């Protein structure tokens, strides 16, 4: 059976996939700065004789696998990412980050290692499938505008045109050996909000001579919460959070201005636009009514991630064949965001999850934390599953 054949090849390549992942993990680089990581991936592709185009969106790579027969039958894509996060790693392991303050805390090292492992498997079996597989290894999933959007703008979905795309993502709340899928709406949009509130500073003991931007900004933060609690349709998931409030005064000094930074996330594109307009209107209105002014800057980020139903249901069925029905789970909605959504806007897509926690409860720290790590058995499973998914999607 194909499943067993792929599992055996993945097991044979496990040590190599593990070494790739540990090298990438030990040498993390921030978004759009993944120069050495990109060179490392390119070297692997050259060693394996896989043709590729480098320097897409600065550090991204597009590689192409063609079957030995009927390569023009169908074109699909698999995707992974290169960038790490500005986090100081706290793991005590041989492959811990050697770049202090930068860490692969979201699993992009895992995704790329799995994709490269799947590439080796598919290359070995290319007499057994028909079509073309494009491999997108992208920069900057963690930072706007998102490497996916830049690579798309540079034409990676064309020549040849891609019909569908798949990607996996680590899931530390799911044990190794399991995977998860959700058709339709899955992840939220994400926009960044920057508000500069301007007033008139002065002595804290003489507030009558000031226009206090700290007070104005405080009113803005509180008032903006009504956008979710009183303006949003109650069953539409929405989150408005401010994580930065900078008032650089002193105990007895009222500053001239205050800086607010936050994020708005939702799962309805029409409401998204209306809510962001409300943010600007409320912030400016409160500032003006209290004698100050404000500048509202909104950085439009990633759209909602919507998994194509047909592609996702087929992917789920493939996973059940590869891992067993009991190891395939239904995913919950998430308010986190993903720039894979840019791909899903353009072509049918499936973004699914790979269990990475050990069965004894270890390796279960959430992503974006300083102690995130995986049960490395997940690398073998992820590489094999991606290869199986590619072959099955090409076969239909």
C-alpha positions as CSV (number, residue, x, y, z in Angstrom):
1,X,0.0,0.0,0.0
2,X,1.1,3.6,-0.7
3,X,0.7,4.6,2.9
4,X,3.0,2.0,4.2
5,X,5.6,2.6,1.5
6,X,5.7,6.3,2.3
7,X,5.9,5.6,6.1
8,X,8.9,3.4,5.5
9,X,10.7,6.0,3.4
10,X,9.9,8.7,5.9
11,X,11.3,6.5,8.7
12,X,14.5,6.0,6.6
13,X,14.8,9.8,6.2
14,X,13.9,10.6,9.8
15,X,17.4,11.3,11.0
16,X,18.2,13.6,8.1
17,X,14.9,15.5,8.6
18,X,15.6,15.8,12.3
19,X,19.1,17.2,11.6
20,X,17.6,19.7,9.2
21,X,15.1,20.9,11.7
22,X,17.7,21.2,14.5
23,X,20.0,23.2,12.3
24,X,17.3,25.6,11.4
25,X,16.1,25.8,15.0
26,X,19.6,26.6,16.2
27,X,20.1,29.4,13.7
28,X,16.9,31.4,13.7
29,X,16.4,34.6,11.8
30,X,13.7,37.3,11.9
31,X,11.2,38.1,9.2
32,X,12.7,39.1,5.8
33,X,16.2,38.6,7.3
34,X,16.3,34.8,6.7
35,X,19.4,34.9,4.5
36,X,21.4,32.1,6.0
37,X,18.3,29.9,6.5
38,X,17.4,30.4,2.9
39,X,21.0,29.5,1.8
40,X,20.8,26.3,3.9
41,X,17.5,25.2,2.3
42,X,18.9,26.0,-1.1
43,X,22.0,23.9,-0.4
44,X,19.7,20.9,0.4
45,X,17.7,21.3,-2.7
46,X,20.9,21.5,-4.8
47,X,22.3,18.3,-3.1
48,X,19.1,16.5,-4.0
49,X,19.0,17.8,-7.6
50,X,15.7,19.8,-7.1
51,X,15.5,22.8,-9.4
52,X,14.5,26.1,-7.6
53,X,14.3,29.8,-7.9
54,X,15.8,31.8,-5.0
55,X,15.3,35.4,-3.8
56,X,11.6,35.5,-4.2
57,X,10.3,38.2,-1.8
58,X,13.9,38.7,-0.8
59,X,14.7,35.3,0.9
60,X,11.9,33.1,-0.4
61,X,12.3,30.0,-2.6
62,X,10.2,28.3,-5.2
63,X,11.2,24.7,-6.0
64,X,9.5,22.5,-8.5
65,X,9.1,18.7,-8.6
66,X,7.9,17.2,-11.9
67,X,6.8,13.6,-12.4
68,X,8.6,11.5,-14.9
69,X,5.4,11.1,-16.9
70,X,2.5,13.4,-17.7
71,X,4.0,16.3,-15.7
72,X,1.5,18.7,-17.1
73,X,-1.5,16.8,-15.8
74,X,-2.1,18.9,-12.7
75,X,-0.2,21.5,-10.5
76,X,-0.5,21.7,-6.8
77,X,1.6,23.5,-4.1
78,X,3.0,22.8,-0.7
79,X,4.1,25.7,1.6
80,X,6.4,26.3,4.6
81,X,8.0,29.3,6.2
82,X,11.5,30.5,7.2
83,X,11.2,33.1,9.9
84,X,11.5,33.0,13.6
85,X,10.3,35.3,16.5
86,X,12.0,37.9,18.7
87,X,11.9,35.6,21.8
88,X,14.8,34.6,24.1
89,X,14.7,30.8,24.1
90,X,14.7,29.1,27.5
91,X,15.0,25.5,26.3
92,X,18.1,23.6,27.5
93,X,18.7,21.4,24.5
94,X,21.6,20.8,22.1
95,X,19.8,22.6,19.3
96,X,18.7,25.7,21.3
97,X,18.9,29.1,19.5
98,X,22.5,30.3,19.0
99,X,21.1,33.8,18.2
100,X,20.1,35.3,21.6
101,X,16.7,36.9,21.5
102,X,15.5,35.1,18.4
103,X,13.8,31.7,18.5
104,X,11.8,29.4,16.3
105,X,8.8,29.5,18.7
106,X,6.1,29.0,16.1
107,X,7.4,25.9,14.5
108,X,8.5,27.3,11.1
109,X,11.7,25.2,11.5
110,X,9.4,22.1,11.8
111,X,7.3,23.1,8.8
112,X,10.3,23.6,6.6
113,X,11.9,20.3,7.7
114,X,8.7,18.5,7.0
115,X,8.4,20.1,3.6
116,X,12.0,19.1,2.7
117,X,11.4,15.6,4.0
118,X,8.2,15.4,1.9
119,X,10.3,16.6,-1.1
120,X,12.8,13.8,-0.7
121,X,10.0,11.2,-0.5
122,X,8.2,12.6,-3.5
123,X,11.4,12.8,-5.5
124,X,12.1,9.2,-4.8
125,X,8.6,8.2,-5.8
126,X,8.2,10.5,-8.9
127,X,7.6,7.5,-11.2
128,X,4.5,6.8,-9.1
129,X,2.7,10.1,-9.4
130,X,1.8,12.4,-12.3
131,X,1.8,16.2,-12.3
132,X,3.9,19.0,-10.9
133,X,4.4,20.1,-7.3
134,X,5.5,23.6,-6.5
135,X,7.2,24.1,-3.2
136,X,6.8,27.5,-1.6
137,X,9.3,28.2,1.1
138,X,8.4,31.7,2.2
139,X,9.8,34.5,4.4
140,X,8.1,36.5,7.0
141,X,4.9,34.8,8.0
142,X,5.2,36.6,11.4
143,X,5.4,40.2,10.1
144,X,3.2,42.3,7.9
145,X,2.7,42.5,5.0
146,X,3.4,38.7,5.2
147,X,5.8,36.9,2.9
148,X,2.9,35.0,1.2
149,X,1.4,38.3,-0.1
150,X,4.7,39.4,-1.5
151,X,5.5,36.1,-3.2
152,X,2.0,36.0,-4.7
153,X,2.6,39.5,-6.1
154,X,5.8,38.3,-7.6
155,X,3.9,35.7,-9.5
156,X,4.6,32.4,-7.8
157,X,1.0,31.1,-8.4
158,X,1.6,31.3,-12.2
159,X,3.9,29.6,-14.8
160,X,2.6,27.0,-14.2
161,X,-0.7,28.0,-12.6
162,X,-1.3,26.3,-9.3
163,X,-4.7,24.6,-8.8
164,X,-4.6,24.1,-5.1
165,X,-2.3,24.5,-2.1
166,X,-1.7,22.8,1.3
167,X,0.2,23.6,4.4
168,X,0.6,22.1,7.9
169,X,1.2,23.9,11.2
170,X,2.4,22.6,14.5
171,X,-0.2,22.1,17.2
172,X,1.3,21.7,20.7
173,X,-2.1,21.0,22.3
174,X,-2.4,17.9,20.2
175,X,-0.3,14.8,20.8
176,X,2.2,13.5,18.2
177,X,0.6,11.1,15.7
178,X,-2.6,13.1,15.4
179,X,-3.7,15.8,13.0
180,X,-6.6,18.2,12.7
181,X,-8.7,19.8,10.0
182,X,-11.5,22.4,9.7
183,X,-13.4,23.2,6.5
184,X,-14.5,26.7,5.8
185,X,-13.8,29.6,8.2
186,X,-10.9,28.7,10.5
187,X,-8.7,31.6,11.6
188,X,-9.3,35.4,12.1
189,X,-8.2,38.4,10.2
190,X,-5.6,40.6,12.0
191,X,-5.1,44.3,11.7
192,X,-2.7,46.5,13.7
193,X,-3.9,49.8,15.2
194,X,-1.5,52.7,16.1
195,X,-3.0,55.8,17.8
196,X,-1.0,58.8,18.8
197,X,-2.9,61.1,21.2
198,X,-1.7,64.7,21.4
199,X,-2.4,67.1,24.2
200,X,-0.5,69.7,26.1
201,X,2.0,68.6,28.8
202,X,3.0,70.3,32.0
203,X,3.3,69.9,35.7
204,X,1.2,67.1,37.3
205,X,0.3,69.5,40.1
206,X,-1.2,72.0,37.6
207,X,-3.5,69.9,35.4
208,X,-5.7,73.0,34.7
209,X,-2.9,74.3,32.5
210,X,-2.6,71.0,30.5
211,X,-4.6,69.0,28.1
212,X,-3.9,65.6,29.5
213,X,-3.2,63.0,26.8
214,X,-3.0,60.2,29.4
215,X,-6.5,60.8,30.4
216,X,-7.7,61.1,26.8
217,X,-6.0,57.9,25.8
218,X,-7.5,56.1,28.8
219,X,-10.9,57.2,27.8
220,X,-10.2,56.0,24.2
221,X,-9.1,52.5,25.4
222,X,-12.2,52.1,27.5
223,X,-14.6,53.5,24.8
224,X,-13.2,51.3,22.0
225,X,-14.2,48.2,23.9
226,X,-17.8,49.0,23.0
227,X,-17.0,48.2,19.4
228,X,-16.9,44.5,20.3
229,X,-19.4,44.6,23.2
230,X,-22.1,46.8,21.6
231,X,-21.5,47.2,17.9
232,X,-20.4,43.7,16.8
233,X,-23.1,41.1,16.0
234,X,-22.9,38.9,19.1
235,X,-22.2,35.7,17.3
236,X,-19.4,37.1,15.2
237,X,-16.0,36.4,16.8
238,X,-14.2,39.7,17.4
239,X,-11.3,40.8,19.6
240,X,-9.9,44.3,20.2
241,X,-6.8,44.4,22.4
242,X,-4.2,47.0,23.2
243,X,-0.9,45.7,24.3
244,X,1.1,49.0,24.4
245,X,0.3,52.2,26.2
246,X,3.3,54.6,26.3
247,X,3.0,57.8,28.3
248,X,6.5,59.0,28.7
249,X,6.0,61.4,31.5
250,X,6.9,61.1,35.2
251,X,5.1,61.1,38.6
252,X,4.8,64.9,38.4
253,X,5.0,65.4,34.6
254,X,2.1,65.1,32.2
255,X,3.5,64.3,28.7
256,X,2.6,66.0,25.5
257,X,1.5,62.8,23.8
258,X,0.6,59.1,24.4
259,X,1.1,56.2,22.0
260,X,-1.3,53.3,21.8
261,X,-0.8,50.1,19.9
262,X,-3.2,47.2,19.5
263,X,-4.8,44.6,17.3
264,X,-8.3,44.0,15.9
265,X,-9.3,40.5,14.8
266,X,-12.6,39.1,13.5
267,X,-14.0,36.5,11.2
268,X,-16.2,38.7,9.0
269,X,-14.6,40.8,6.3
270,X,-17.5,43.2,6.0
271,X,-17.6,43.8,9.8
272,X,-13.8,44.1,9.8
273,X,-14.0,47.2,7.6
274,X,-16.8,48.8,9.6
275,X,-15.1,48.1,12.9
276,X,-11.9,49.7,11.9
277,X,-13.7,52.8,10.7
278,X,-15.4,52.9,14.1
279,X,-12.0,52.8,15.8
280,X,-10.9,55.9,13.9
281,X,-14.2,57.8,14.5
282,X,-14.4,57.1,18.3
283,X,-10.7,57.9,18.9
284,X,-10.8,61.1,17.0
285,X,-14.1,62.1,18.6
286,X,-13.0,61.6,22.1
287,X,-9.7,63.4,21.6
288,X,-11.4,66.4,20.1
289,X,-14.1,66.5,22.8
290,X,-11.4,66.7,25.5
291,X,-9.4,69.4,23.8
292,X,-6.7,67.2,22.2
293,X,-6.2,65.5,18.9
294,X,-5.1,62.1,17.7
295,X,-3.6,60.4,14.7
296,X,-5.1,56.9,14.0
297,X,-3.0,54.7,11.7
298,X,-4.4,51.2,10.8
299,X,-2.1,48.7,9.2
300,X,-4.3,46.2,7.3
301,X,-3.0,42.8,8.0
302,X,-4.0,39.2,7.1
303,X,-7.5,38.4,6.0
304,X,-9.6,35.6,7.5
305,X,-8.4,32.1,6.7
306,X,-11.0,30.1,4.9
307,X,-10.3,26.5,4.0
308,X,-11.8,25.2,0.8
309,X,-14.4,22.6,1.7
310,X,-13.7,20.2,-1.1
311,X,-9.9,20.3,-0.7
312,X,-10.1,20.1,3.1
313,X,-12.5,17.2,3.1
314,X,-10.3,15.3,0.7
315,X,-7.2,16.1,2.8
316,X,-9.0,14.9,5.9
317,X,-9.9,11.6,4.2
318,X,-6.3,11.2,3.1
319,X,-5.1,11.8,6.7
320,X,-7.5,9.1,7.9
321,X,-6.1,6.7,5.5
322,X,-2.5,7.6,6.5
323,X,-2.9,7.9,10.3
324,X,-6.2,6.1,11.1
325,X,-9.6,7.6,11.8
326,X,-8.9,7.9,15.5
327,X,-6.0,10.2,14.9
328,X,-7.8,12.8,12.8
329,X,-9.6,15.5,14.8
330,X,-11.9,18.4,14.1
331,X,-10.3,21.8,14.8
332,X,-12.0,24.7,16.7
333,X,-12.1,28.2,15.4
334,X,-9.0,30.3,16.3
335,X,-8.6,34.0,16.7
336,X,-5.0,33.8,15.8
337,X,-4.1,34.8,12.2
338,X,-2.0,33.3,9.3
339,X,-0.7,34.8,6.1
340,X,-1.5,31.5,4.4
341,X,-4.9,33.2,4.1
342,X,-3.5,35.2,1.2
343,X,-3.1,31.9,-0.7
344,X,-6.6,30.8,0.3
345,X,-8.0,34.0,-1.2
346,X,-6.5,33.1,-4.6
347,X,-6.9,29.3,-4.9
348,X,-8.5,26.4,-3.1
349,X,-6.5,25.7,0.0
350,X,-6.2,23.5,3.1
351,X,-4.3,24.6,6.2
352,X,-4.2,21.8,8.7
353,X,-2.5,21.0,12.1
354,X,0.1,18.5,13.1
355,X,0.2,17.2,16.7
356,X,3.6,17.9,18.3
357,X,3.2,17.2,22.0
358,X,4.6,14.0,23.6
359,X,2.2,11.5,24.9
360,X,3.7,11.9,28.4
361,X,2.6,15.6,28.4
362,X,5.9,17.1,27.6
363,X,6.6,19.3,24.6
364,X,3.2,21.0,25.1
365,X,4.3,24.6,25.7
366,X,2.2,26.9,23.4
367,X,3.6,28.5,20.3
368,X,5.1,32.0,20.8
369,X,6.5,31.0,24.2
370,X,10.2,30.7,25.2
371,X,9.8,27.0,26.0
372,X,8.1,25.8,22.9
373,X,9.5,22.6,21.5
374,X,8.2,19.4,19.8
375,X,8.3,15.7,20.0
376,X,10.5,15.1,17.0
377,X,8.6,12.0,16.0
378,X,6.2,14.6,14.5
379,X,8.8,15.3,11.8
380,X,8.6,11.9,10.4
381,X,4.8,11.9,10.5
382,X,4.6,15.4,9.0
383,X,6.9,14.7,6.1
384,X,5.1,11.4,5.3
385,X,1.7,12.9,5.6
386,X,2.6,15.9,3.3
387,X,4.0,13.5,0.7
388,X,0.9,11.3,0.9
389,X,-1.4,14.3,0.6
390,X,0.4,15.6,-2.5
391,X,0.2,12.3,-4.2
392,X,-3.5,11.8,-3.4
393,X,-4.4,15.3,-4.5
394,X,-2.6,14.8,-7.8
395,X,-4.3,11.4,-8.4
396,X,-7.9,12.7,-8.5
